[in-house]
Amino acid sequence: MATTAAPAAGYGEDGVYRSPRPAVRIESDPGLSLTDLLLRRADACPSALALTDAATGQALTFSALLSAVLSTAVALASRAGVRRRLCFFAVTALGAVATTANPLYTPREIANQVTDARAKLAITVSEVLPKIAALRLPAILLDGDAARAGASVHPGASVTLYSDLIAGAQETEYRRPPTKQSDTAALLYSSGTTEASKGVVLTHRNFISAAAMLTADQDAEGEAAGPNVFLCYLPMFHIFGLFAITFAQVQRGNAVVVMPRFHMDAVMAAVERHRVTHLFCVPPVMIALAKLGWAGKHDLSSLRFIGTGAAPLGKDVMEVVARNFPEAVVAQIAPAELEGLLLSHPEFWMLLLFQAGEVPIAYVVRSPVSSLTEVDVQKFIENQVSPYRNLGINHGHF
């Protein structure tokens, strides 16, 4: 791995704030793919648990994960909740590009993404299959019955069951393509709040470097705390469920317990059954944990970390969760966006964001009767946020 000397912590002459933590070591091999990084663990800890389905109990060790990913890759190439993850890793193992879609999308929204991403193959489930019926895409069905599935799609399209696809496929037949870190691995789409979703290009290096960043603290702590088990009920079409939990943690050698959807009692049961140590939550779940009235129903003593993000939570909620789980570190990743604060000013009428290369430019539109200056706007924000979030300072937010 390449080691980069960390510049002095604090604000530099360029106005960028730098962490006091040591620089994260990034893999320097240009030919390394995200699948290469992931499957290294099969050699290091072949019998350790990698993925577990909380609902069915189906589990894969790292050795079985390696075999399943490469066999699926061979099966996919020959076509010239754990299965979804296998298919993503298998696609990238082929050097192909994966794109994920929200199953709640309408057929029109899915069609727009298929067209924009130039998708050639769909991997889906019975529930979503009718939404792609008119696209004439060959499809791999992870569940269900082939006969009924065939009746749900256009006559010109083919549907293959996953179980039929991998039947007879051997990992020994896998041939690694000449993938580089700079090659595209995934094309993920934004939520598209007011307009069509926009694709975000992520390379293998994006996955590899960010995984190093997300697990750097674990490397510093070592194995003294015992094995790490992460619970993932977040969807695979979202970057956090796909990458921050599934890929980043499995490549580190941690176990990931997967759930198809969130239900509070099922989450608590999974924590108890699989001795989950790390739980990432969206704010509504943190609020539910704060109100947890059945803490005694399940043994949750295995939890060592509970984290939340995406939206700010009040100090009172965080303190209650910390009292409910005294053995766990409770952390909040605060949002960096300042739009909410800016729009709270009575003299601001609108915010506009324009593309300007690597760093975007934002414009504040004053109300017709306002005489605010740029300095007034900066002071308004400075009085409400910590220094590193001030306007014009945060130039390198990841």
VENBEL-V680091 format. One record per residue. N is the residue number from 1. RES is the residue in one small letter. PHI is phi in radians with two decimals (* if undefined). PSI is psi in whole degrees, 0 to 359 (NA if undefined). Layout:
N_RES_PHI_PSI, N_RES_PHI_PSI
//
This chain:
1_m_*_148, 2_a_-1.49_134, 3_t_-1.91_127, 4_t_-1.86_129, 5_a_-1.12_131, 6_a_-1.41_129, 7_p_-1.18_166, 8_a_-1.01_141, 9_a_-1.23_156, 10_g_1.80_192, 11_y_-1.41_130, 12_g_-1.59_177, 13_e_-1.11_339, 14_d_-1.47_1, 15_g_1.45_7, 16_v_-1.68_132, 17_y_-1.48_133, 18_r_-2.07_141, 19_s_-1.22_149, 20_p_-1.31_351, 21_r_-1.25_155, 22_p_-1.14_155, 23_a_-1.10_141, 24_v_-1.33_136, 25_r_-1.41_127, 26_i_-1.93_137, 27_e_-1.01_129, 28_s_-1.67_347, 29_d_-1.15_112, 30_p_-1.15_342, 31_g_-1.63_8, 32_l_-1.41_132, 33_s_-1.85_166, 34_l_-1.11_329, 35_t_-1.23_322, 36_d_-0.99_313, 37_l_-1.10_316, 38_l_-1.08_315, 39_l_-1.47_356, 40_r_-1.00_328, 41_r_-1.18_340, 42_a_-1.14_329, 43_d_-1.41_323, 44_a_-1.32_321, 45_c_-2.54_67, 46_p_-1.04_328, 47_s_-1.64_357, 48_a_-1.32_150, 49_l_-1.24_135, 50_a_-1.90_305, 51_l_-2.30_138, 52_t_-2.36_135, 53_d_-1.53_116, 54_a_-1.11_330, 55_a_-1.37_316, 56_t_-1.77_341, 57_g_1.48_357, 58_q_-1.03_130, 59_a_-2.32_149, 60_l_-2.20_128, 61_t_-1.35_173, 62_f_-1.13_325, 63_s_-1.13_316, 64_a_-1.19_325, 65_l_-1.09_315, 66_l_-1.00_312, 67_s_-1.10_317, 68_a_-1.18_318, 69_v_-1.11_312, 70_l_-1.22_323, 71_s_-1.13_319, 72_t_-1.15_322, 73_a_-1.08_317, 74_v_-1.08_316, 75_a_-1.14_319, 76_l_-1.11_318, 77_a_-1.15_327, 78_s_-1.29_351, 79_r_-1.47_19, 80_a_-0.82_NA, 81_g_*_342, 82_v_-1.51_326, 83_r_-1.11_325, 84_r_-1.05_317, 85_r_-1.21_319, 86_l_-1.00_316, 87_c_-1.16_322, 88_f_-1.08_311, 89_f_-1.14_325, 90_a_-1.17_320, 91_v_-1.06_313, 92_t_-1.22_331, 93_a_-1.14_334, 94_l_-1.44_354, 95_g_1.45_6, 96_a_-1.47_174, 97_v_-1.92_132, 98_a_-1.79_141, 99_t_-2.28_141, 100_t_-2.01_148, 101_a_-2.29_145, 102_n_-1.20_124, 103_p_-1.12_345, 104_l_-1.45_353, 105_y_-0.99_150, 106_t_-1.36_163, 107_p_-0.95_323, 108_r_-1.14_317, 109_e_-1.16_319, 110_i_-1.13_318, 111_a_-1.06_320, 112_n_-1.08_318, 113_q_-1.22_318, 114_v_-1.03_318, 115_t_-1.18_314, 116_d_-1.15_319, 117_a_-1.48_350, 118_r_1.01_46, 119_a_-1.15_143, 120_k_-1.97_344, 121_l_-2.64_140, 122_a_-1.95_136, 123_i_-2.04_118, 124_t_-2.61_187, 125_v_-2.15_167, 126_s_-0.99_323, 127_e_-1.06_326, 128_v_-1.70_342, 129_l_-0.91_317, 130_p_-1.06_336, 131_k_-1.28_340, 132_i_-1.88_11, 133_a_-1.00_322, 134_a_-1.53_0, 135_l_-1.51_348, 136_r_1.02_32, 137_l_-1.58_137, 138_p_-1.09_141, 139_a_-2.28_146, 140_i_-1.93_124, 141_l_-1.76_122, 142_l_-1.39_345, 143_d_-2.56_180, 144_g_1.50_189, 145_d_-1.90_134, 146_a_-1.11_320, 147_a_-1.12_311, 148_r_-1.13_323, 149_a_-1.12_319, 150_g_-1.09_331, 151_a_-1.34_349, 152_s_-1.62_352, 153_v_-2.09_172, 154_h_-1.11_142, 155_p_-0.95_334, 156_g_-1.46_355, 157_a_-1.79_157, 158_s_-2.02_148, 159_v_-2.19_129, 160_t_-2.13_132, 161_l_-1.25_143, 162_y_-1.01_319, 163_s_-1.08_324, 164_d_-1.27_325, 165_l_-1.07_315, 166_i_-1.55_353, 167_a_-1.06_121, 168_g_1.49_351, 169_a_-1.26_135, 170_q_-2.06_133, 171_e_-1.11_335, 172_t_-1.16_343, 173_e_-1.47_353, 174_y_-1.19_135, 175_r_-2.17_117, 176_r_-1.19_129, 177_p_-1.33_164, 178_p_-1.35_62, 179_t_-1.36_141, 180_k_-2.03_160, 181_q_-1.05_331, 182_s_-1.40_353, 183_d_-1.31_150, 184_t_-1.23_132, 185_a_-1.83_321, 186_a_-2.56_152, 187_l_-2.20_99, 188_l_-1.78_149, 189_y_-1.95_140, 190_s_-1.22_170, 191_s_-1.21_337, 192_g_1.06_57, 193_t_-0.97_314, 194_t_-2.04_345, 195_e_-2.33_187, 196_a_-1.12_145, 197_s_-1.05_147, 198_k_-2.01_136, 199_g_-1.33_140, 200_v_-2.02_119, 201_v_-1.44_124, 202_l_-2.11_127, 203_t_-1.57_171, 204_h_-1.06_323, 205_r_-1.14_324, 206_n_-0.99_314, 207_f_-1.17_315, 208_i_-1.16_314, 209_s_-1.23_319, 210_a_-1.21_328, 211_a_-1.12_321, 212_a_-1.09_320, 213_m_-1.14_316, 214_l_-1.23_336, 215_t_-1.92_9, 216_a_-1.07_322, 217_d_-1.12_324, 218_q_-1.13_321, 219_d_-1.11_322, 220_a_-1.21_324, 221_e_-1.37_337, 222_g_1.27_202, 223_e_-1.81_13, 224_a_-1.06_327, 225_a_-1.35_352, 226_g_1.71_181, 227_p_-1.15_148, 228_n_-1.76_132, 229_v_-2.22_119, 230_f_-1.82_139, 231_l_-1.77_130, 232_c_-2.17_103, 233_y_-1.83_358, 234_l_-1.31_148, 235_p_-1.21_150, 236_m_-1.29_343, 237_f_-1.34_348, 238_h_-1.71_145, 239_i_-1.04_327, 240_f_-1.24_314, 241_g_-1.17_318, 242_l_-1.20_311, 243_f_-1.76_301, 244_a_-1.09_326, 245_i_-1.72_301, 246_t_-1.16_297, 247_f_-1.19_308, 248_a_-1.03_321, 249_q_-1.42_322, 250_v_-1.16_320, 251_q_-1.14_339, 252_r_-1.44_347, 253_g_1.70_11, 254_n_-1.53_155, 255_a_-1.52_143, 256_v_-2.17_123, 257_v_-1.71_124, 258_v_-1.89_146, 259_m_-2.29_144, 260_p_-1.23_333, 261_r_-2.84_170, 262_f_-1.59_132, 263_h_-2.57_126, 264_m_-0.95_311, 265_d_-1.15_323, 266_a_-1.17_323, 267_v_-1.11_314, 268_m_-1.12_322, 269_a_-1.13_321, 270_a_-1.17_321, 271_v_-1.03_315, 272_e_-1.19_312, 273_r_-1.16_319, 274_h_-1.81_7, 275_r_0.93_52, 276_v_-1.12_136, 277_t_-1.86_333, 278_h_-2.22_128, 279_l_-2.29_119, 280_f_-1.75_134, 281_c_-2.28_147, 282_v_-1.43_160, 283_p_-0.90_318, 284_p_-1.05_327, 285_v_-1.23_322, 286_m_-1.08_321, 287_i_-1.11_320, 288_a_-1.12_321, 289_l_-1.14_326, 290_a_-1.17_327, 291_k_-1.63_7, 292_l_-0.93_114, 293_g_-1.74_353, 294_w_-2.09_36, 295_a_-0.98_329, 296_g_-1.37_351, 297_k_-1.26_330, 298_h_-2.25_150, 299_d_-1.51_107, 300_l_-1.90_19, 301_s_-1.19_346, 302_s_-1.29_340, 303_l_-1.12_125, 304_r_-1.96_343, 305_f_-2.58_132, 306_i_-2.26_118, 307_g_-2.14_153, 308_t_-2.50_161, 309_g_-2.89_198, 310_a_1.42_328, 311_a_-2.74_152, 312_p_-1.24_145, 313_l_-2.09_147, 314_g_-1.21_155, 315_k_-1.04_325, 316_d_-1.11_320, 317_v_-1.14_314, 318_m_-1.07_321, 319_e_-1.18_321, 320_v_-1.16_317, 321_v_-1.07_319, 322_a_-1.09_323, 323_r_-1.24_324, 324_n_-1.18_330, 325_f_-2.23_73, 326_p_-1.14_339, 327_e_-1.55_354, 328_a_-1.81_148, 329_v_-1.39_125, 330_v_-1.91_119, 331_a_-2.27_148, 332_q_-2.16_128, 333_i_-1.65_103, 334_a_-1.27_144, 335_p_-1.19_148, 336_a_-1.61_347, 337_e_-1.18_139, 338_l_-1.91_5, 339_e_-1.04_319, 340_g_-1.07_319, 341_l_-1.19_318, 342_l_-1.08_316, 343_l_-1.28_349, 344_s_-1.34_348, 345_h_-1.35_130, 346_p_-1.16_343, 347_e_-1.70_2, 348_f_-1.65_133, 349_w_-1.82_324, 350_m_-2.78_153, 351_l_-2.09_135, 352_l_-2.19_141, 353_l_-2.13_129, 354_f_-2.11_143, 355_q_-1.20_133, 356_a_-2.54_51, 357_g_1.42_221, 358_e_-1.18_323, 359_v_-1.96_122, 360_p_-1.30_163, 361_i_-2.00_131, 362_a_-1.94_143, 363_y_-2.08_134, 364_v_-1.75_125, 365_v_-1.70_117, 366_r_-1.32_155, 367_s_-1.18_157, 368_p_-0.98_332, 369_v_-1.73_6, 370_s_-1.48_147, 371_s_-2.13_23, 372_l_-1.05_144, 373_t_-1.86_171, 374_e_-1.03_320, 375_v_-1.10_321, 376_d_-1.07_319, 377_v_-1.13_315, 378_q_-1.08_317, 379_k_-1.15_323, 380_f_-1.03_318, 381_i_-1.30_318, 382_e_-1.00_328, 383_n_-1.33_353, 384_q_-2.13_348, 385_v_-2.29_163, 386_s_-1.21_157, 387_p_-0.95_321, 388_y_-1.25_352, 389_r_-1.80_6, 390_n_-1.11_153, 391_l_-1.06_135, 392_g_1.45_4, 393_i_-1.95_317, 394_n_-1.39_85, 395_h_-1.58_346, 396_g_-2.25_35, 397_h_-1.14_129, 398_f_-1.55_NA
//
